[in-house]
Amino acid sequence: MLHTVNKSPFERNALDSCLRLAKPGSAILLLEDGVYAALANTAMSDRITARLDDFSFYVLGPDVDTRGLGKMPLIDGITIVNYSEFVDLAAEHSAVQSWL
Amino acid sequence: MTQPAEIEFDTEGVKKRFAFVNRKAPYGSIYALEILEMVLISAAFEQHAIIAFIDDGVYQIKKGQDARILGMKNFAPTYGVIEMEKEDADEDDDIDMEWRIVVEEESMVARGLTKDDFVLGVEVLPSSELSELLNAQEVVLSA
């Protein structure tokens, strides 16, 4: 399963619920306001660093750059993807679950 | 204006396992109503479905709702229709449609609710079991 999270972890519980309910081994893609969760050194960073062994984490690069975050440090272990790689991820997985 | 071409759907024999994941409270946005409509459409096409209530989605099935106070259509009773559809499918051998209506235990407990607070009969599952169940579905529609 590919899970997508498009809400900021500082405003909504979409990421927390995704991390609670996604089956270990799944892929999680952060996009739109979900990309704020990919930043290192925030109050939310531990949410992801604690689960790096359970999931493959990805973040959508264009959404990072749009928000002026391109030069800020991201959490080590998150892979930055572009739109065509996003399409590949969706095609590789059996289904997609959106956490809105 | 020209008439749009008539569209024919050839859905004979097409059957998938759907998950409908409800995570939003019922009146602050249109999400709950939209998912409910999708669930009813899936019944019309005899699809298998897991209907899950997670996070504030559990408030969608809280007893005693009355949207008429806000001048809105009272859609909570429609969840009773979902239960009836499920019971019909369970009892009638000619209907090949498996439905499960599930609530995540952690979300329910966090909100001080119990099984008796809901307008329909539900299975209460811990997140670990719900995780397995959702992962096994072919199409996941969530809001």
gemmi code that builds the backbone of each chain (N, CA, C; Angstrom):
import gemmi

chains = {
    "A": [
        ("MET", (0.844, -1.201, 0.000), (0.000, 0.000, 0.000), (0.883, 1.258, 0.000)),
        ("LEU", (0.487, 2.249, -0.831), (1.127, 3.566, -0.765), (0.187, 4.494, -0.006)),
        ("HIS", (0.685, 5.116, 1.043), (-0.109, 6.074, 1.814), (0.353, 7.483, 1.455)),
        ("THR", (-0.590, 8.392, 1.271), (-0.214, 9.781, 1.048), (-0.786, 10.636, 2.178)),
        ("VAL", (0.010, 11.602, 2.623), (-0.422, 12.506, 3.701), (-0.256, 13.928, 3.186)),
        ("ASN", (-1.335, 14.700, 3.167), (-1.249, 16.051, 2.586), (-1.577, 17.157, 3.578)),
        ("LYS", (-1.540, 16.844, 4.879), (-1.822, 17.879, 5.881), (-0.603, 18.088, 6.786)),
        ("SER", (-0.403, 19.317, 7.216), (0.684, 19.622, 8.141), (0.466, 18.889, 9.461)),
        ("PRO", (1.529, 18.279, 9.992), (1.382, 17.557, 11.273), (1.179, 18.526, 12.438)),
        ("PHE", (1.436, 19.819, 12.195), (1.265, 20.812, 13.268), (-0.197, 21.231, 13.387)),
        ("GLU", (-0.992, 20.943, 12.330), (-2.389, 21.378, 12.341), (-3.364, 20.210, 12.454)),
        ("ARG", (-3.023, 19.073, 11.871), (-3.964, 17.938, 11.792), (-3.315, 16.648, 12.266)),
        ("ASN", (-4.157, 15.648, 12.505), (-3.642, 14.357, 12.967), (-3.502, 13.339, 11.829)),
        ("ALA", (-3.545, 13.809, 10.578), (-3.500, 12.871, 9.446), (-2.242, 11.995, 9.486)),
        ("LEU", (-1.080, 12.616, 9.775), (0.161, 11.830, 9.813), (0.136, 10.828, 10.971)),
        ("ASP", (-0.299, 11.283, 12.143), (-0.357, 10.374, 13.301), (-1.248, 9.175, 13.009)),
        ("SER", (-2.400, 9.430, 12.414), (-3.316, 8.324, 12.119), (-2.731, 7.395, 11.074)),
        ("CYS", (-2.068, 7.970, 10.093), (-1.408, 7.159, 9.072), (-0.354, 6.257, 9.720)),
        ("LEU", (0.462, 6.830, 10.597), (1.522, 6.040, 11.233), (0.949, 4.961, 12.156)),
        ("ARG", (-0.228, 5.225, 12.711), (-0.861, 4.250, 13.598), (-1.484, 3.102, 12.808)),
        ("LEU", (-2.010, 3.409, 11.620), (-2.824, 2.420, 10.902), (-2.193, 1.833, 9.644)),
        ("ALA", (-1.120, 2.419, 9.168), (-0.461, 1.827, 7.994), (0.242, 0.555, 8.421)),
        ("LYS", (0.210, -0.430, 7.543), (0.876, -1.691, 7.865), (2.383, -1.529, 7.662)),
        ("PRO", (3.189, -1.934, 8.657), (4.639, -1.833, 8.476), (5.073, -2.483, 7.151)),
        ("GLY", (6.016, -1.834, 6.478), (6.417, -2.285, 5.152), (5.825, -1.410, 4.066)),
        ("SER", (4.822, -0.609, 4.431), (4.173, 0.274, 3.450), (5.075, 1.467, 3.131)),
        ("ALA", (4.710, 2.167, 2.041), (5.386, 3.407, 1.678), (4.499, 4.585, 2.073)),
        ("ILE", (5.133, 5.663, 2.532), (4.382, 6.866, 2.915), (4.968, 8.053, 2.164)),
        ("LEU", (4.125, 8.720, 1.392), (4.553, 9.903, 0.636), (3.939, 11.156, 1.249)),
        ("LEU", (4.795, 12.117, 1.598), (4.337, 13.401, 2.135), (4.223, 14.373, 0.972)),
        ("LEU", (3.060, 15.019, 0.847), (2.896, 15.983, -0.233), (2.022, 17.139, 0.234)),
        ("GLU", (1.919, 18.177, -0.609), (1.206, 19.410, -0.236), (1.680, 19.839, 1.165)),
        ("ASP", (0.754, 20.210, 2.072), (1.203, 20.663, 3.398), (1.782, 19.529, 4.248)),
        ("GLY", (1.657, 18.318, 3.773), (2.270, 17.188, 4.479), (3.785, 17.262, 4.483)),
        ("VAL", (4.372, 18.047, 3.551), (5.842, 18.106, 3.461), (6.478, 18.732, 4.699)),
        ("TYR", (5.704, 19.516, 5.457), (6.285, 20.114, 6.675), (6.736, 19.034, 7.660)),
        ("ALA", (6.141, 17.851, 7.552), (6.522, 16.740, 8.442), (7.917, 16.205, 8.102)),
        ("ALA", (8.418, 16.520, 6.911), (9.706, 15.973, 6.473), (10.890, 16.786, 7.001)),
        ("LEU", (10.625, 17.950, 7.584), (11.705, 18.810, 8.061), (12.387, 18.237, 9.292)),
        ("ALA", (13.707, 18.359, 9.305), (14.461, 17.923, 10.486), (14.372, 19.001, 11.573)),
        ("ASN", (14.648, 18.624, 12.797), (14.742, 19.557, 13.931), (13.443, 20.288, 14.260)),
        ("THR", (12.302, 19.648, 14.031), (11.042, 20.264, 14.453), (10.462, 19.442, 15.605)),
        ("ALA", (9.407, 19.977, 16.209), (8.750, 19.274, 17.317), (8.095, 17.980, 16.838)),
        ("MET", (7.963, 17.838, 15.507), (7.288, 16.662, 14.950), (8.266, 15.648, 14.338)),
        ("SER", (9.540, 16.023, 14.216), (10.500, 15.168, 13.501), (10.563, 13.745, 14.051)),
        ("ASP", (10.448, 13.640, 15.393), (10.565, 12.311, 16.012), (9.481, 11.348, 15.541)),
        ("ARG", (8.329, 11.900, 15.157), (7.238, 11.050, 14.681), (7.744, 10.146, 13.555)),
        ("ILE", (8.545, 10.740, 12.672), (9.027, 9.987, 11.511), (10.328, 9.251, 11.815)),
        ("THR", (11.253, 9.908, 12.495), (12.546, 9.243, 12.738), (12.334, 7.948, 13.532)),
        ("ALA", (11.330, 7.923, 14.405), (11.074, 6.711, 15.201), (10.531, 5.557, 14.364)),
        ("ARG", (10.051, 5.869, 13.136), (9.405, 4.836, 12.331), (10.141, 4.539, 11.031)),
        ("LEU", (11.392, 4.999, 10.928), (12.132, 4.807, 9.675), (12.353, 3.329, 9.345)),
        ("ASP", (12.380, 2.473, 10.373), (12.552, 1.035, 10.112), (11.259, 0.381, 9.633)),
        ("ASP", (10.116, 1.009, 9.945), (8.823, 0.395, 9.615), (8.339, 0.751, 8.206)),
        ("PHE", (8.679, 1.951, 7.752), (8.117, 2.443, 6.493), (9.198, 3.032, 5.591)),
        ("SER", (8.903, 3.076, 4.279), (9.739, 3.858, 3.361), (9.080, 5.219, 3.223)),
        ("PHE", (9.820, 6.267, 3.564), (9.248, 7.619, 3.512), (9.722, 8.364, 2.264)),
        ("TYR", (8.787, 9.071, 1.631), (9.095, 9.894, 0.464), (8.471, 11.274, 0.665)),
        ("VAL", (9.057, 12.267, 0.027), (8.462, 13.610, 0.071), (8.500, 14.169, -1.341)),
        ("LEU", (7.431, 14.884, -1.716), (7.328, 15.398, -3.081), (8.126, 16.703, -3.203)),
        ("GLY", (9.233, 16.641, -3.943), (10.162, 17.758, -4.076), (9.522, 19.083, -4.487)),
        ("PRO", (8.683, 19.094, -5.532), (8.081, 20.363, -5.950), (7.295, 21.045, -4.829)),
        ("ASP", (6.664, 20.238, -3.961), (5.901, 20.827, -2.853), (6.833, 21.372, -1.756)),
        ("VAL", (8.032, 20.779, -1.649), (9.041, 21.285, -0.708), (9.554, 22.632, -1.204)),
        ("ASP", (9.898, 22.676, -2.500), (10.476, 23.893, -3.072), (9.470, 25.042, -3.100)),
        ("THR", (8.228, 24.714, -3.429), (7.168, 25.727, -3.470), (7.087, 26.488, -2.145)),
        ("ARG", (7.281, 25.763, -1.056), (7.102, 26.345, 0.281), (8.377, 26.965, 0.843)),
        ("GLY", (9.417, 27.059, -0.011), (10.660, 27.693, 0.433), (11.473, 26.835, 1.379)),
        ("LEU", (11.266, 25.521, 1.311), (11.929, 24.623, 2.261), (13.108, 23.889, 1.642)),
        ("GLY", (13.386, 24.197, 0.355), (14.387, 23.430, -0.389), (15.771, 23.426, 0.244)),
        ("LYS", (16.116, 24.508, 0.950), (17.462, 24.580, 1.528), (17.479, 24.187, 2.994)),
        ("MET", (16.325, 23.850, 3.524), (16.280, 23.446, 4.938), (16.571, 21.951, 5.053)),
        ("PRO", (17.170, 21.561, 6.171), (17.500, 20.135, 6.307), (16.245, 19.280, 6.472)),
        ("LEU", (16.181, 18.210, 5.677), (15.101, 17.237, 5.822), (15.592, 16.080, 6.683)),
        ("ILE", (14.675, 15.330, 7.215), (15.021, 14.168, 8.041), (15.813, 13.168, 7.191)),
        ("ASP", (16.953, 12.697, 7.717), (17.745, 11.692, 7.007), (16.921, 10.424, 6.833)),
        ("GLY", (16.930, 9.905, 5.614), (16.189, 8.662, 5.392), (14.900, 8.881, 4.612)),
        ("ILE", (14.521, 10.149, 4.396), (13.360, 10.425, 3.547), (13.866, 10.673, 2.128)),
        ("THR", (13.247, 10.023, 1.167), (13.660, 10.164, -0.231), (12.819, 11.237, -0.922)),
        ("ILE", (13.504, 12.170, -1.596), (12.784, 13.210, -2.338), (12.419, 12.662, -3.716)),
        ("VAL", (11.152, 12.821, -4.105), (10.721, 12.339, -5.427), (10.117, 13.486, -6.238)),
        ("ASN", (10.173, 13.347, -7.576), (9.511, 14.309, -8.451), (8.164, 13.710, -8.892)),
        ("TYR", (7.463, 14.437, -9.778), (6.115, 13.965, -10.143), (6.130, 12.602, -10.829)),
        ("SER", (7.106, 12.381, -11.710), (7.068, 11.099, -12.425), (7.415, 9.940, -11.482)),
        ("GLU", (8.250, 10.230, -10.478), (8.538, 9.184, -9.487), (7.317, 8.926, -8.586)),
        ("PHE", (6.531, 9.970, -8.370), (5.259, 9.823, -7.632), (4.354, 8.859, -8.409)),
        ("VAL", (4.292, 9.061, -9.720), (3.481, 8.169, -10.557), (3.995, 6.733, -10.457)),
        ("ASP", (5.335, 6.586, -10.499), (5.919, 5.237, -10.373), (5.513, 4.588, -9.053)),
        ("LEU", (5.574, 5.368, -7.967), (5.207, 4.829, -6.650), (3.753, 4.345, -6.656)),
        ("ALA", (2.883, 5.174, -7.244), (1.463, 4.799, -7.271), (1.255, 3.525, -8.083)),
        ("ALA", (2.021, 3.415, -9.179), (1.857, 2.244, -10.051), (2.445, 0.979, -9.421)),
        ("GLU", (3.508, 1.153, -8.626), (4.171, -0.010, -8.023), (3.357, -0.652, -6.909)),
        ("HIS", (2.519, 0.143, -6.257), (1.797, -0.371, -5.097), (0.391, -0.820, -5.492)),
        ("SER", (-0.123, -1.793, -4.705), (-1.414, -2.403, -5.031), (-2.551, -1.390, -4.926)),
        ("ALA", (-2.450, -0.459, -3.990), (-3.510, 0.533, -3.806), (-2.920, 1.762, -3.136)),
        ("VAL", (-3.668, 2.839, -3.163), (-3.227, 4.084, -2.531), (-4.263, 4.486, -1.489)),
        ("GLN", (-3.799, 4.815, -0.307), (-4.709, 5.329, 0.718), (-4.324, 6.760, 1.049)),
        ("SER", (-5.279, 7.685, 0.910), (-4.998, 9.106, 1.170), (-5.430, 9.464, 2.585)),
        ("TRP", (-4.537, 10.094, 3.300), (-4.869, 10.594, 4.652), (-5.047, 12.091, 4.510)),
        ("LEU", (-6.319, 12.525, 4.521), (-6.642, 13.917, 4.190), (-6.844, 14.769, 5.436)),
    ],
    "B": [
        ("MET", (-27.575, 23.033, -27.983), (-26.710, 22.081, -27.289), (-26.976, 20.656, -27.741)),
        ("THR", (-25.923, 19.939, -28.002), (-26.117, 18.536, -28.380), (-26.257, 17.683, -27.130)),
        ("GLN", (-27.008, 16.645, -27.284), (-27.185, 15.724, -26.155), (-25.883, 14.952, -25.935)),
        ("PRO", (-25.486, 14.780, -24.697), (-24.298, 13.956, -24.469), (-24.567, 12.511, -24.880)),
        ("ALA", (-23.540, 11.873, -25.382), (-23.697, 10.477, -25.792), (-24.068, 9.626, -24.583)),
        ("GLU", (-24.917, 8.665, -24.836), (-25.316, 7.798, -23.732), (-24.146, 6.889, -23.348)),
        ("ILE", (-23.874, 6.844, -22.068), (-22.747, 6.031, -21.621), (-23.270, 4.707, -21.093)),
        ("GLU", (-22.681, 3.637, -21.570), (-23.070, 2.326, -21.053), (-21.966, 1.795, -20.165)),
        ("PHE", (-22.364, 1.315, -19.027), (-21.393, 0.725, -18.112), (-21.488, -0.789, -18.200)),
        ("ASP", (-20.397, -1.419, -18.551), (-20.385, -2.875, -18.569), (-19.689, -3.339, -17.294)),
        ("THR", (-20.484, -3.499, -16.250), (-19.891, -3.848, -14.958), (-20.187, -5.293, -14.581)),
        ("GLU", (-20.759, -6.022, -15.518), (-21.100, -7.423, -15.250), (-19.860, -8.182, -14.782)),
        ("GLY", (-19.961, -8.776, -13.627), (-18.854, -9.603, -13.141), (-17.694, -8.833, -12.549)),
        ("VAL", (-17.758, -7.490, -12.574), (-16.666, -6.714, -11.988), (-16.919, -6.559, -10.495)),
        ("LYS", (-15.998, -7.095, -9.732), (-16.191, -7.060, -8.274), (-14.866, -6.758, -7.609)),
        ("LYS", (-14.864, -5.760, -6.748), (-13.625, -5.423, -6.043), (-13.898, -5.301, -4.566)),
        ("ARG", (-12.804, -5.343, -3.823), (-12.894, -5.137, -2.372), (-12.567, -3.674, -2.085)),
        ("PHE", (-13.585, -2.941, -1.652), (-13.423, -1.517, -1.369), (-13.287, -1.272, 0.131)),
        ("ALA", (-12.519, -0.243, 0.461), (-12.525, 0.254, 1.836), (-12.967, 1.713, 1.779)),
        ("PHE", (-13.938, 2.061, 2.593), (-14.377, 3.447, 2.724), (-13.950, 3.908, 4.114)),
        ("VAL", (-13.029, 4.849, 4.152), (-12.442, 5.252, 5.425), (-12.941, 6.646, 5.801)),
        ("ASN", (-13.698, 6.710, 6.884), (-14.282, 7.982, 7.343), (-13.478, 8.539, 8.500)),
        ("ARG", (-12.880, 9.717, 8.306), (-12.066, 10.299, 9.381), (-12.511, 11.698, 9.791)),
        ("LYS", (-13.651, 12.170, 9.235), (-14.074, 13.546, 9.523), (-15.413, 13.566, 10.253)),
        ("ALA", (-15.567, 14.529, 11.147), (-16.843, 14.731, 11.822), (-17.899, 15.151, 10.786)),
        ("PRO", (-19.186, 14.935, 11.081), (-20.213, 15.003, 10.044), (-20.656, 16.378, 9.510)),
        ("TYR", (-20.622, 17.450, 10.284), (-21.248, 18.692, 9.790), (-20.301, 19.807, 9.377)),
        ("GLY", (-19.029, 19.731, 9.786), (-18.087, 20.801, 9.484), (-17.638, 20.814, 8.036)),
        ("SER", (-17.855, 19.721, 7.332), (-17.466, 19.646, 5.924), (-18.390, 18.653, 5.227)),
        ("ILE", (-18.244, 18.561, 3.924), (-19.142, 17.721, 3.129), (-18.607, 16.284, 2.991)),
        ("TYR", (-17.413, 16.024, 3.543), (-16.765, 14.724, 3.356), (-17.636, 13.531, 3.758)),
        ("ALA", (-18.265, 13.633, 4.940), (-19.019, 12.485, 5.465), (-20.148, 12.103, 4.507)),
        ("LEU", (-20.860, 13.118, 4.041), (-21.986, 12.877, 3.141), (-21.510, 12.276, 1.821)),
        ("GLU", (-20.368, 12.761, 1.325), (-19.833, 12.262, 0.052), (-19.462, 10.780, 0.143)),
        ("ILE", (-18.826, 10.399, 1.252), (-18.445, 8.992, 1.426), (-19.702, 8.136, 1.545)),
        ("LEU", (-20.681, 8.650, 2.274), (-21.923, 7.907, 2.455), (-22.573, 7.617, 1.091)),
        ("GLU", (-22.554, 8.609, 0.213), (-23.119, 8.400, -1.121), (-22.327, 7.343, -1.884)),
        ("MET", (-21.012, 7.366, -1.740), (-20.184, 6.363, -2.432), (-20.491, 4.957, -1.923)),
        ("VAL", (-20.704, 4.858, -0.609), (-21.013, 3.549, -0.022), (-22.323, 3.018, -0.622)),
        ("LEU", (-23.322, 3.898, -0.726), (-24.618, 3.462, -1.253), (-24.510, 3.076, -2.733)),
        ("ILE", (-23.698, 3.813, -3.474), (-23.487, 3.470, -4.882), (-22.816, 2.105, -4.996)),
        ("SER", (-21.849, 1.846, -4.107), (-21.155, 0.553, -4.169), (-22.124, -0.586, -3.879)),
        ("ALA", (-23.141, -0.308, -3.050), (-24.155, -1.335, -2.771), (-24.968, -1.623, -4.032)),
        ("ALA", (-25.263, -0.560, -4.790), (-26.042, -0.733, -6.021), (-25.298, -1.633, -7.006)),
        ("PHE", (-23.964, -1.600, -6.951), (-23.154, -2.431, -7.849), (-22.659, -3.707, -7.171)),
        ("GLU", (-23.227, -4.033, -6.014), (-22.881, -5.260, -5.277), (-21.378, -5.443, -5.103)),
        ("GLN", (-20.718, -4.420, -4.598), (-19.282, -4.525, -4.344), (-19.037, -4.894, -2.882)),
        ("HIS", (-17.895, -5.563, -2.645), (-17.509, -5.853, -1.260), (-17.007, -4.558, -0.623)),
        ("ALA", (-17.301, -4.381, 0.661), (-16.871, -3.121, 1.273), (-16.558, -3.251, 2.757)),
        ("ILE", (-15.476, -2.576, 3.135), (-15.185, -2.328, 4.539), (-15.542, -0.863, 4.757)),
        ("ILE", (-16.420, -0.589, 5.698), (-16.772, 0.795, 6.002), (-16.183, 1.086, 7.381)),
        ("ALA", (-15.142, 1.923, 7.391), (-14.380, 2.122, 8.623), (-14.567, 3.540, 9.157)),
        ("PHE", (-14.663, 3.640, 10.471), (-14.787, 4.944, 11.131), (-13.588, 5.124, 12.055)),
        ("ILE", (-12.795, 6.158, 11.764), (-11.529, 6.413, 12.453), (-11.493, 7.892, 12.847)),
        ("ASP", (-10.736, 8.218, 13.907), (-10.610, 9.614, 14.346), (-12.006, 10.241, 14.508)),
        ("ASP", (-12.166, 11.519, 14.082), (-13.468, 12.174, 14.264), (-14.567, 11.530, 13.411)),
        ("GLY", (-14.195, 10.628, 12.514), (-15.195, 9.893, 11.736), (-16.170, 9.128, 12.613)),
        ("VAL", (-15.752, 8.760, 13.829), (-16.662, 8.016, 14.715), (-17.879, 8.866, 15.091)),
        ("TYR", (-17.721, 10.199, 15.042), (-18.865, 11.069, 15.369), (-19.968, 10.999, 14.314)),
        ("GLN", (-19.628, 10.493, 13.121), (-20.647, 10.379, 12.065), (-21.775, 9.445, 12.465)),
        ("ILE", (-21.460, 8.436, 13.301), (-22.471, 7.438, 13.623), (-22.957, 7.545, 15.070)),
        ("LYS", (-22.686, 8.707, 15.695), (-23.160, 8.964, 17.059), (-24.691, 9.045, 17.060)),
        ("LYS", (-25.288, 8.380, 18.027), (-26.747, 8.433, 18.161), (-27.234, 9.849, 18.475)),
        ("GLY", (-28.478, 10.135, 18.118), (-29.148, 11.364, 18.563), (-28.889, 12.594, 17.714)),
        ("GLN", (-28.245, 12.408, 16.542), (-27.977, 13.582, 15.695), (-29.286, 14.095, 15.073)),
        ("ASP", (-29.354, 15.412, 14.868), (-30.496, 15.981, 14.156), (-30.062, 17.227, 13.397)),
        ("ALA", (-29.711, 17.049, 12.128), (-29.199, 18.155, 11.317), (-30.293, 19.165, 10.983)),
        ("ARG", (-31.551, 18.798, 11.229), (-32.643, 19.740, 10.910), (-32.533, 20.995, 11.758)),
        ("ILE", (-31.868, 20.883, 12.912), (-31.639, 22.051, 13.773), (-30.867, 23.114, 12.991)),
        ("LEU", (-29.991, 22.658, 12.102), (-29.197, 23.577, 11.271), (-29.863, 23.847, 9.927)),
        ("GLY", (-31.066, 23.313, 9.743), (-31.734, 23.486, 8.462), (-31.148, 22.627, 7.364)),
        ("MET", (-30.471, 21.544, 7.772), (-29.875, 20.645, 6.786), (-30.668, 19.352, 6.699)),
        ("LYS", (-30.435, 18.635, 5.600), (-31.027, 17.305, 5.485), (-30.430, 16.429, 6.595)),
        ("ASN", (-31.284, 15.690, 7.276), (-30.812, 14.849, 8.367), (-30.303, 13.531, 7.796)),
        ("PHE", (-29.005, 13.439, 7.586), (-28.522, 12.248, 6.873), (-28.073, 11.105, 7.770)),
        ("ALA", (-28.009, 11.336, 9.091), (-27.560, 10.249, 9.976), (-28.419, 8.983, 9.849)),
        ("PRO", (-29.776, 9.129, 9.705), (-30.577, 7.904, 9.583), (-30.169, 7.033, 8.388)),
        ("THR", (-29.489, 7.651, 7.407), (-29.066, 6.882, 6.236), (-28.085, 5.777, 6.621)),
        ("TYR", (-27.377, 5.966, 7.757), (-26.475, 4.901, 8.208), (-27.256, 3.643, 8.562)),
        ("GLY", (-28.532, 3.844, 8.973), (-29.383, 2.685, 9.221), (-29.607, 1.897, 7.937)),
        ("VAL", (-29.660, 2.620, 6.800), (-29.818, 1.960, 5.503), (-28.595, 1.090, 5.215)),
        ("ILE", (-27.431, 1.584, 5.588), (-26.202, 0.803, 5.394), (-26.289, -0.506, 6.167)),
        ("GLU", (-26.776, -0.418, 7.396), (-26.906, -1.634, 8.201), (-27.906, -2.594, 7.550)),
        ("MET", (-29.000, -2.044, 7.011), (-29.994, -2.897, 6.357), (-29.406, -3.567, 5.118)),
        ("GLU", (-28.637, -2.801, 4.339), (-27.998, -3.358, 3.139), (-27.092, -4.520, 3.533)),
        ("LYS", (-26.335, -4.320, 4.611), (-25.415, -5.351, 5.076), (-26.193, -6.596, 5.509)),
        ("GLU", (-27.269, -6.377, 6.260), (-28.053, -7.519, 6.738), (-28.680, -8.272, 5.566)),
        ("ASP", (-29.204, -7.523, 4.580), (-29.778, -8.167, 3.394), (-28.732, -9.043, 2.705)),
        ("ALA", (-27.537, -8.469, 2.551), (-26.470, -9.198, 1.858), (-26.048, -10.437, 2.651)),
        ("ASP", (-26.029, -10.303, 3.972), (-25.635, -11.436, 4.819), (-26.648, -12.578, 4.734)),
        ("GLU", (-27.935, -12.200, 4.628), (-28.989, -13.210, 4.698), (-29.340, -13.812, 3.345)),
        ("ASP", (-29.177, -13.036, 2.269), (-29.617, -13.481, 0.946), (-28.445, -14.107, 0.186)),
        ("ASP", (-28.549, -15.419, -0.081), (-27.459, -16.115, -0.765), (-27.245, -15.611, -2.191)),
        ("ASP", (-28.281, -14.970, -2.771), (-28.156, -14.482, -4.146), (-27.353, -13.190, -4.231)),
        ("ILE", (-27.158, -12.534, -3.103), (-26.385, -11.287, -3.112), (-24.953, -11.606, -2.699)),
        ("ASP", (-24.034, -11.454, -3.667), (-22.624, -11.750, -3.391), (-21.925, -10.450, -3.000)),
        ("MET", (-22.111, -10.067, -1.766), (-21.578, -8.783, -1.310), (-21.250, -8.924, 0.173)),
        ("GLU", (-19.951, -8.830, 0.481), (-19.563, -8.911, 1.890), (-19.262, -7.514, 2.406)),
        ("TRP", (-19.943, -7.154, 3.470), (-19.710, -5.846, 4.084), (-19.309, -6.020, 5.523)),
        ("ARG", (-18.392, -5.157, 5.961), (-18.070, -5.093, 7.390), (-18.060, -3.632, 7.794)),
        ("ILE", (-18.695, -3.341, 8.904), (-18.753, -1.976, 9.415), (-17.897, -1.945, 10.674)),
        ("VAL", (-16.795, -1.210, 10.612), (-15.818, -1.291, 11.699), (-15.467, 0.091, 12.264)),
        ("VAL", (-15.186, 0.095, 13.562), (-14.760, 1.311, 14.254), (-13.404, 1.033, 14.882)),
        ("GLU", (-12.488, 1.986, 14.757), (-11.186, 1.799, 15.413), (-11.346, 2.040, 16.915)),
        ("GLU", (-10.924, 1.056, 17.687), (-11.108, 1.117, 19.140), (-10.442, 2.357, 19.760)),
        ("GLU", (-9.200, 2.652, 19.341), (-8.473, 3.775, 19.927), (-9.213, 5.097, 19.714)),
        ("SER", (-9.784, 5.286, 18.519), (-10.499, 6.532, 18.227), (-11.760, 6.632, 19.080)),
        ("MET", (-12.457, 5.498, 19.231), (-13.697, 5.464, 20.016), (-13.405, 5.786, 21.483)),
        ("VAL", (-12.402, 5.090, 22.041), (-12.079, 5.256, 23.461), (-11.576, 6.679, 23.735)),
        ("ALA", (-10.776, 7.217, 22.806), (-10.224, 8.561, 23.003), (-11.322, 9.603, 23.105)),
        ("ARG", (-12.488, 9.299, 22.504), (-13.591, 10.261, 22.510), (-14.650, 9.923, 23.560)),
        ("GLY", (-14.330, 8.997, 24.449), (-15.254, 8.661, 25.535), (-16.509, 7.959, 25.062)),
        ("LEU", (-16.437, 7.299, 23.906), (-17.619, 6.624, 23.354), (-17.519, 5.119, 23.554)),
        ("THR", (-18.688, 4.467, 23.501), (-18.720, 3.000, 23.518), (-19.579, 2.553, 22.340)),
        ("LYS", (-19.570, 1.234, 22.115), (-20.358, 0.639, 21.040), (-21.837, 1.037, 21.092)),
        ("ASP", (-22.344, 1.243, 22.322), (-23.771, 1.570, 22.494), (-24.111, 2.978, 22.035)),
        ("ASP", (-23.106, 3.801, 21.784), (-23.369, 5.183, 21.379), (-23.625, 5.318, 19.881)),
        ("PHE", (-23.522, 4.205, 19.140), (-23.613, 4.307, 17.687), (-24.991, 3.929, 17.145)),
        ("VAL", (-25.362, 4.546, 16.026), (-26.689, 4.318, 15.436), (-26.798, 2.971, 14.735)),
        ("LEU", (-25.669, 2.293, 14.556), (-25.727, 0.990, 13.899), (-24.752, 0.029, 14.569)),
        ("GLY", (-24.965, -1.248, 14.346), (-24.087, -2.250, 14.934), (-22.735, -2.226, 14.245)),
        ("VAL", (-21.664, -2.194, 15.012), (-20.321, -2.124, 14.430), (-19.410, -3.163, 15.072)),
        ("GLU", (-18.334, -3.508, 14.352), (-17.248, -4.288, 14.955), (-16.230, -3.274, 15.451)),
        ("VAL", (-15.791, -3.419, 16.677), (-14.750, -2.536, 17.189), (-13.421, -3.276, 17.114)),
        ("LEU", (-12.476, -2.714, 16.375), (-11.179, -3.375, 16.166), (-10.036, -2.485, 16.640)),
        ("PRO", (-9.025, -3.062, 17.302), (-7.832, -2.279, 17.628), (-7.084, -1.907, 16.348)),
        ("SER", (-6.278, -0.851, 16.412), (-5.634, -0.345, 15.200), (-4.813, -1.414, 14.479)),
        ("SER", (-4.188, -2.330, 15.247), (-3.361, -3.353, 14.593), (-4.201, -4.240, 13.668)),
        ("GLU", (-5.409, -4.587, 14.112), (-6.270, -5.440, 13.272), (-6.878, -4.656, 12.118)),
        ("LEU", (-7.234, -3.390, 12.386), (-7.806, -2.566, 11.324), (-6.754, -2.319, 10.238)),
        ("SER", (-5.513, -2.164, 10.668), (-4.404, -1.980, 9.739), (-4.309, -3.140, 8.749)),
        ("GLU", (-4.364, -4.364, 9.261), (-4.311, -5.562, 8.408), (-5.493, -5.578, 7.442)),
        ("LEU", (-6.671, -5.262, 7.976), (-7.898, -5.322, 7.185), (-7.859, -4.321, 6.026)),
        ("LEU", (-7.469, -3.077, 6.324), (-7.429, -2.049, 5.276), (-6.380, -2.398, 4.229)),
        ("ASN", (-5.266, -2.943, 4.690), (-4.182, -3.276, 3.777), (-4.589, -4.352, 2.762)),
        ("ALA", (-5.608, -5.136, 3.115), (-6.031, -6.246, 2.251), (-7.077, -5.832, 1.215)),
        ("GLN", (-7.472, -4.561, 1.185), (-8.500, -4.131, 0.230), (-7.857, -3.640, -1.069)),
        ("GLU", (-8.643, -3.726, -2.147), (-8.091, -3.369, -3.462), (-8.193, -1.885, -3.780)),
        ("VAL", (-9.246, -1.242, -3.260), (-9.445, 0.187, -3.517), (-9.768, 0.860, -2.184)),
        ("VAL", (-9.024, 1.918, -1.863), (-9.281, 2.615, -0.600), (-9.742, 4.035, -0.905)),
        ("LEU", (-10.955, 4.359, -0.481), (-11.489, 5.711, -0.669), (-11.637, 6.334, 0.705)),
        ("SER", (-10.993, 7.473, 0.908), (-11.013, 8.015, 2.264), (-11.302, 9.494, 2.287)),
        ("ALA", (-11.781, 9.940, 3.441), (-12.038, 11.358, 3.650), (-11.998, 11.640, 5.140)),
    ],
}
model = gemmi.Model(1)
for chain_id, residues in chains.items():
    chain = gemmi.Chain(chain_id)
    for i, (resn, *xyz) in enumerate(residues, 1):
        res = gemmi.Residue()
        res.name, res.seqid = resn, gemmi.SeqId(i, " ")
        for name, pos in zip(("N", "CA", "C"), xyz):
            atom = gemmi.Atom()
            atom.name, atom.element = name, gemmi.Element(name[0])
            atom.pos, atom.b_iso = gemmi.Position(*pos), 0.0
            res.add_atom(atom)
        chain.add_residue(res)
    model.add_chain(chain)
structure = gemmi.Structure()
structure.add_model(model)
structure.setup_entities()
